[in-house]
Amino acid sequence: MRAWGAFLRAHADLVGQMDATLRARVCIPLQWYDVLAQIAAAGGPTTMRELFASRMDDREADVRLDILRRLRRDPVQD
């Protein structure tokens, strides 16, 4: 159990560092990057249903839907 706990702590630390780096360098959180990476991995136009089908966790799908809605509503301005 200690090894599993250490793994989970290391994962949380890594995700936190990745999020902080993305926010500092390109002003987007890791969750947004993940959504954009999923769209890019689709290799072309994709529907939201296809995007969500690629994910197993319903909570993550809810977060992705919220992020996509925000991206559509608040485009990045240069």
PyMOL CGO cylinders between C-alpha atoms (Angstrom):
from pymol import cmd
from pymol.cgo import CYLINDER

trace = [
    CYLINDER, 0.00, 0.00, 0.00, 2.89, 2.37, 0.67, 0.3, 1, 1, 1, 1, 1, 1,
    CYLINDER, 2.89, 2.37, 0.67, 4.11, 1.98, -2.91, 0.3, 1, 1, 1, 1, 1, 1,
    CYLINDER, 4.11, 1.98, -2.91, 0.64, 2.79, -4.25, 0.3, 1, 1, 1, 1, 1, 1,
    CYLINDER, 0.64, 2.79, -4.25, 0.41, 5.85, -2.01, 0.3, 1, 1, 1, 1, 1, 1,
    CYLINDER, 0.41, 5.85, -2.01, 3.83, 7.01, -3.17, 0.3, 1, 1, 1, 1, 1, 1,
    CYLINDER, 3.83, 7.01, -3.17, 2.77, 6.54, -6.79, 0.3, 1, 1, 1, 1, 1, 1,
    CYLINDER, 2.77, 6.54, -6.79, -0.39, 8.59, -6.26, 0.3, 1, 1, 1, 1, 1, 1,
    CYLINDER, -0.39, 8.59, -6.26, 1.53, 11.40, -4.55, 0.3, 1, 1, 1, 1, 1, 1,
    CYLINDER, 1.53, 11.40, -4.55, 4.13, 11.43, -7.35, 0.3, 1, 1, 1, 1, 1, 1,
    CYLINDER, 4.13, 11.43, -7.35, 1.35, 11.54, -9.95, 0.3, 1, 1, 1, 1, 1, 1,
    CYLINDER, 1.35, 11.54, -9.95, -0.38, 14.43, -8.17, 0.3, 1, 1, 1, 1, 1, 1,
    CYLINDER, -0.38, 14.43, -8.17, 2.92, 16.32, -7.92, 0.3, 1, 1, 1, 1, 1, 1,
    CYLINDER, 2.92, 16.32, -7.92, 3.67, 15.78, -11.61, 0.3, 1, 1, 1, 1, 1, 1,
    CYLINDER, 3.67, 15.78, -11.61, 0.19, 16.87, -12.71, 0.3, 1, 1, 1, 1, 1, 1,
    CYLINDER, 0.19, 16.87, -12.71, 0.49, 19.97, -10.52, 0.3, 1, 1, 1, 1, 1, 1,
    CYLINDER, 0.49, 19.97, -10.52, 3.87, 20.83, -12.03, 0.3, 1, 1, 1, 1, 1, 1,
    CYLINDER, 3.87, 20.83, -12.03, 2.58, 20.31, -15.57, 0.3, 1, 1, 1, 1, 1, 1,
    CYLINDER, 2.58, 20.31, -15.57, -0.43, 22.52, -14.87, 0.3, 1, 1, 1, 1, 1, 1,
    CYLINDER, -0.43, 22.52, -14.87, 1.74, 25.27, -13.38, 0.3, 1, 1, 1, 1, 1, 1,
    CYLINDER, 1.74, 25.27, -13.38, 4.15, 25.14, -16.33, 0.3, 1, 1, 1, 1, 1, 1,
    CYLINDER, 4.15, 25.14, -16.33, 1.37, 25.37, -18.91, 0.3, 1, 1, 1, 1, 1, 1,
    CYLINDER, 1.37, 25.37, -18.91, -0.28, 28.24, -17.06, 0.3, 1, 1, 1, 1, 1, 1,
    CYLINDER, -0.28, 28.24, -17.06, 3.02, 30.12, -16.85, 0.3, 1, 1, 1, 1, 1, 1,
    CYLINDER, 3.02, 30.12, -16.85, 4.14, 29.53, -20.44, 0.3, 1, 1, 1, 1, 1, 1,
    CYLINDER, 4.14, 29.53, -20.44, 0.94, 29.56, -22.51, 0.3, 1, 1, 1, 1, 1, 1,
    CYLINDER, 0.94, 29.56, -22.51, -1.74, 30.73, -20.05, 0.3, 1, 1, 1, 1, 1, 1,
    CYLINDER, -1.74, 30.73, -20.05, -3.91, 27.60, -20.20, 0.3, 1, 1, 1, 1, 1, 1,
    CYLINDER, -3.91, 27.60, -20.20, -4.55, 24.97, -17.54, 0.3, 1, 1, 1, 1, 1, 1,
    CYLINDER, -4.55, 24.97, -17.54, -3.65, 21.32, -18.06, 0.3, 1, 1, 1, 1, 1, 1,
    CYLINDER, -3.65, 21.32, -18.06, -7.33, 20.40, -18.45, 0.3, 1, 1, 1, 1, 1, 1,
    CYLINDER, -7.33, 20.40, -18.45, -7.65, 22.71, -21.46, 0.3, 1, 1, 1, 1, 1, 1,
    CYLINDER, -7.65, 22.71, -21.46, -4.46, 21.32, -22.97, 0.3, 1, 1, 1, 1, 1, 1,
    CYLINDER, -4.46, 21.32, -22.97, -5.83, 17.81, -22.54, 0.3, 1, 1, 1, 1, 1, 1,
    CYLINDER, -5.83, 17.81, -22.54, -9.02, 18.71, -24.43, 0.3, 1, 1, 1, 1, 1, 1,
    CYLINDER, -9.02, 18.71, -24.43, -7.01, 20.30, -27.25, 0.3, 1, 1, 1, 1, 1, 1,
    CYLINDER, -7.01, 20.30, -27.25, -4.72, 17.25, -27.39, 0.3, 1, 1, 1, 1, 1, 1,
    CYLINDER, -4.72, 17.25, -27.39, -7.74, 14.95, -27.71, 0.3, 1, 1, 1, 1, 1, 1,
    CYLINDER, -7.74, 14.95, -27.71, -9.08, 17.05, -30.59, 0.3, 1, 1, 1, 1, 1, 1,
    CYLINDER, -9.08, 17.05, -30.59, -5.68, 17.02, -32.31, 0.3, 1, 1, 1, 1, 1, 1,
    CYLINDER, -5.68, 17.02, -32.31, -5.37, 13.25, -31.80, 0.3, 1, 1, 1, 1, 1, 1,
    CYLINDER, -5.37, 13.25, -31.80, -8.69, 12.74, -33.60, 0.3, 1, 1, 1, 1, 1, 1,
    CYLINDER, -8.69, 12.74, -33.60, -6.86, 13.69, -36.81, 0.3, 1, 1, 1, 1, 1, 1,
    CYLINDER, -6.86, 13.69, -36.81, -9.60, 15.92, -38.13, 0.3, 1, 1, 1, 1, 1, 1,
    CYLINDER, -9.60, 15.92, -38.13, -13.07, 17.18, -37.34, 0.3, 1, 1, 1, 1, 1, 1,
    CYLINDER, -13.07, 17.18, -37.34, -14.66, 15.40, -34.41, 0.3, 1, 1, 1, 1, 1, 1,
    CYLINDER, -14.66, 15.40, -34.41, -17.92, 15.67, -32.56, 0.3, 1, 1, 1, 1, 1, 1,
    CYLINDER, -17.92, 15.67, -32.56, -18.20, 16.31, -28.86, 0.3, 1, 1, 1, 1, 1, 1,
    CYLINDER, -18.20, 16.31, -28.86, -19.74, 12.85, -28.51, 0.3, 1, 1, 1, 1, 1, 1,
    CYLINDER, -19.74, 12.85, -28.51, -16.66, 11.26, -30.11, 0.3, 1, 1, 1, 1, 1, 1,
    CYLINDER, -16.66, 11.26, -30.11, -14.40, 13.30, -27.88, 0.3, 1, 1, 1, 1, 1, 1,
    CYLINDER, -14.40, 13.30, -27.88, -16.22, 12.19, -24.76, 0.3, 1, 1, 1, 1, 1, 1,
    CYLINDER, -16.22, 12.19, -24.76, -16.43, 8.57, -25.93, 0.3, 1, 1, 1, 1, 1, 1,
    CYLINDER, -16.43, 8.57, -25.93, -12.64, 8.47, -25.88, 0.3, 1, 1, 1, 1, 1, 1,
    CYLINDER, -12.64, 8.47, -25.88, -12.72, 9.10, -22.13, 0.3, 1, 1, 1, 1, 1, 1,
    CYLINDER, -12.72, 9.10, -22.13, -13.81, 6.59, -19.50, 0.3, 1, 1, 1, 1, 1, 1,
    CYLINDER, -13.81, 6.59, -19.50, -14.45, 8.80, -16.46, 0.3, 1, 1, 1, 1, 1, 1,
    CYLINDER, -14.45, 8.80, -16.46, -17.80, 10.63, -16.55, 0.3, 1, 1, 1, 1, 1, 1,
    CYLINDER, -17.80, 10.63, -16.55, -16.48, 13.36, -14.25, 0.3, 1, 1, 1, 1, 1, 1,
    CYLINDER, -16.48, 13.36, -14.25, -13.67, 14.06, -16.71, 0.3, 1, 1, 1, 1, 1, 1,
    CYLINDER, -13.67, 14.06, -16.71, -16.21, 14.22, -19.53, 0.3, 1, 1, 1, 1, 1, 1,
    CYLINDER, -16.21, 14.22, -19.53, -18.21, 16.81, -17.58, 0.3, 1, 1, 1, 1, 1, 1,
    CYLINDER, -18.21, 16.81, -17.58, -15.06, 18.88, -17.09, 0.3, 1, 1, 1, 1, 1, 1,
    CYLINDER, -15.06, 18.88, -17.09, -14.21, 18.59, -20.79, 0.3, 1, 1, 1, 1, 1, 1,
    CYLINDER, -14.21, 18.59, -20.79, -17.70, 19.70, -21.79, 0.3, 1, 1, 1, 1, 1, 1,
    CYLINDER, -17.70, 19.70, -21.79, -17.41, 22.72, -19.50, 0.3, 1, 1, 1, 1, 1, 1,
    CYLINDER, -17.41, 22.72, -19.50, -13.99, 23.57, -20.95, 0.3, 1, 1, 1, 1, 1, 1,
    CYLINDER, -13.99, 23.57, -20.95, -15.21, 23.27, -24.52, 0.3, 1, 1, 1, 1, 1, 1,
    CYLINDER, -15.21, 23.27, -24.52, -18.14, 25.54, -23.73, 0.3, 1, 1, 1, 1, 1, 1,
    CYLINDER, -18.14, 25.54, -23.73, -15.78, 28.11, -22.20, 0.3, 1, 1, 1, 1, 1, 1,
    CYLINDER, -15.78, 28.11, -22.20, -13.43, 27.92, -25.17, 0.3, 1, 1, 1, 1, 1, 1,
    CYLINDER, -13.43, 27.92, -25.17, -16.31, 28.52, -27.52, 0.3, 1, 1, 1, 1, 1, 1,
    CYLINDER, -16.31, 28.52, -27.52, -17.60, 31.41, -25.41, 0.3, 1, 1, 1, 1, 1, 1,
    CYLINDER, -17.60, 31.41, -25.41, -14.27, 33.06, -24.53, 0.3, 1, 1, 1, 1, 1, 1,
    CYLINDER, -14.27, 33.06, -24.53, -11.82, 32.80, -27.43, 0.3, 1, 1, 1, 1, 1, 1,
    CYLINDER, -11.82, 32.80, -27.43, -8.19, 33.59, -26.67, 0.3, 1, 1, 1, 1, 1, 1,
    CYLINDER, -8.19, 33.59, -26.67, -7.30, 37.11, -27.73, 0.3, 1, 1, 1, 1, 1, 1,
    CYLINDER, -7.30, 37.11, -27.73, -3.79, 38.10, -28.82, 0.3, 1, 1, 1, 1, 1, 1,
]
cmd.load_cgo(trace, "trace")
